[in-house]
Amino acid sequence: MIKTSAVENQKENRPFLMSERLSLVPVDPAIDAEYIYRWLNDPEVTYFMFYGQRPLNIERARKFLEAQDDPQQNMVFMVVNKKNKRKIGFAGLYGIDWIGRRAEFRILVGEKAMWGQGYGTEVTELLTWFGFDRLNMHRLDLGVTSENKRGSKAYERAGYTYEFSRKDFMYRNGRYYDADYMAIFRDVYEKKFAATHAKRFGVRR
C-alpha cells in the first residue's frame, strides 16, 4: 500500500510532460530525497539494478538527485500518478550527446503496488516521444539485466529492440548477470510511433 508522505503536502513542481495516467515533474532534491531514500534501500525494488548496492541515507539521497540535476547532460523527472497525485518512481534521459544526438533512457518504478499495470511502458513511450520530438535525438538506448523479463517486455512494447549483450556485467544477489542493450532509432520511431505519440503526448491534458 502506498502511504501519503508528509512531503506531498509541500508545494510541488508543475507537470512538464503528461500521458494518459501519469505526469512527469522536474526533480526537487529537497522534496524528493525521501522517496529516493525509501526506494533505493528496498532490495526488492533494486533487485536487478546497480542501485541499492550500498546503504543510502536522506542526505546521500539528496546528493544523488542533485548530481543528476544537470539539464546539459540529463533530463530527469519524478513520475506522478495523476489520479492520486502520488510519486511512484523516477525516469529520464541520461548522458545526452548533443552532437551525436543520442541519450540513455533509465527508469525506476519504486512503488511496488504500481508494478504490473503498464506504467513502465507508459513512461518509456512518453520519454521516447520527448527524446525524438522535443530534443531531436537520433537514437535512444538503454541497458537492462538479462533476467529482468518484465523490464525487457516493457521496452519492447515501447519500440526498443535488442542490439547486443555484455556477459557477467553486473554482480548482484550473489551472482553475475548479463546486461542486454536495446535501442530505438528516429526512422523507426517516425514510421511506427510518431503519429500516435503526437496525439497522446503533444497536448497538455
Secondary structure by P-SEA (a helix, b strand, c coil): cccccccccccccccccccccbbbbccccccaaaaaaaaaaccccccccccccccccaaaaaaaaaaaccccccbbbbbbccccccccccccccccccccbbbbbbbbbccccccccaaaaaaaaaaaaaaccccccccccccccccaaaaaaaaaaabbbbccccccccccccbbbbbbbbbccaaaaaaccaaaaaaaccccc
